[in-house]
Amino acid sequence: MAQKLKPVCLVKEVREAKGVKQKDLADATGILQQRLSCYENGHELPSVTNLCRLAMALDVSINDLIEYGV
C-alpha cells in the first residue's frame, strides 16, 4: 500500500536562514505572530493565501516553504 506524504512547513528554517525575526515577518505579512508560531511548530499548515504572503515576504518560492515526507 502506498504511504501518504505528509507536508511539513519550513517557514522557521527559511526565516532564520534569512535573519528575519518572527515579529517582523508577522508585520510584513499581516499574519498574527501566534499563527506563525503554530506554523513553525508544526501545529497547523498555512493556507495557500498565507503561503503566498510568506513566500513574497521572504523572497522565496512556495516550494521552498513546504517539504513532503512520509
C-alpha positions in Angstrom: 0.0 0.0 0.0 1.3 3.4 -0.9 2.3 5.7 2.0 0.8 9.1 2.3 3.1 12.1 2.1 2.9 14.5 5.0 3.6 18.1 4.2 6.0 19.9 6.6 6.2 23.7 6.8 9.7 25.1 6.6 8.9 28.7 7.5 11.0 28.8 10.6 14.1 27.4 8.8 13.8 29.8 5.9 13.0 32.8 8.2 16.0 32.1 10.4 18.3 31.5 7.4 17.3 34.9 6.2 17.8 36.5 9.6 14.2 37.7 9.9 12.6 37.9 13.3 9.2 36.3 13.7 7.5 39.6 14.7 8.9 41.3 11.6 7.6 38.5 9.4 4.2 38.8 11.1 4.2 42.6 10.5 5.2 42.2 6.8 2.6 39.5 6.0 -0.3 40.6 8.2 -0.3 37.1 9.8 -0.6 37.0 13.5 2.6 36.1 15.3 0.8 33.4 17.2 -0.3 31.8 13.9 3.3 31.9 12.6 4.3 30.1 15.7 1.8 27.4 15.0 3.1 27.0 11.5 6.7 26.9 12.7 6.0 24.4 15.4 4.0 22.1 13.1 0.7 22.6 14.9 -1.0 23.7 11.6 -0.2 24.3 8.0 -0.6 27.7 6.4 -3.4 28.3 3.9 -2.4 28.8 0.3 -3.0 32.6 0.7 -0.7 32.7 3.7 1.9 30.6 1.9 1.9 33.2 -0.9 2.2 36.0 1.7 5.1 34.3 3.4 6.9 33.4 0.2 6.7 37.0 -1.0 7.9 38.5 2.3 10.8 36.0 2.5 11.6 36.4 -1.3 11.4 32.6 -1.9 9.1 30.3 -3.8 6.2 28.5 -2.1 8.1 25.2 -2.9 10.9 26.5 -0.6 8.4 26.7 2.3 6.9 23.2 2.1 8.6 19.8 2.2 6.9 16.4 1.8 7.9 13.5 4.0 6.5 10.2 4.9 
